[in-house]
Amino acid sequence: MRPPGDAVDALQRCRQVTEVLTRLACYDRIDIGAPGAVATPTVPAAPVPPPTAPSTANFGLPAPAPVAPVEIGTLESSISGAFDGWQPQTRIKLANGQVWQVTDGSEGVYDLRDPKVRITRGSFGSYFMHIEGIKQSPKVRRIQ
């Protein structure tokens, strides 16, 4: 037969568990089958920190806004070598290794060498390729 202090110890250990279902399982593991016999419950290995009082330092202040990822508005690169234009579905490889495909029905015939390129973000997730020396800007999407 165990001394009555074991029952108190087991209950106190269970009271320190903060997660509700884990605490209930802790209480359920206490064996009360034999009079005065109390099994020592298994408590989670991590120590449970004592409860702390909420801080009043920010009371009444608006909650800080979540930090959104910074979105890049434009990308600048160039087309290496000769560029003779595009038509629908043309794939254009930039000097930075990215490959963009024309997604609109536009086309253009040009004779350019190493033109600079600026890709800008449009509305609804669209992108436009602005090629140095050309007024037309085809709608594109990155494929690689």
PyMOL commands that set and color helices and strands:
alter all, ss='L'
color gray80, all
select helices_A, chain A and resi 5-15+20-28+123-125
alter helices_A, ss='H'
color red, helices_A
select strands_A, chain A and resi 74-78+82-86+91-93+99-102+108-113+116-121+127-131+139-142
alter strands_A, ss='S'
color yellow, strands_A
deselect
rebuild
show_as cartoon
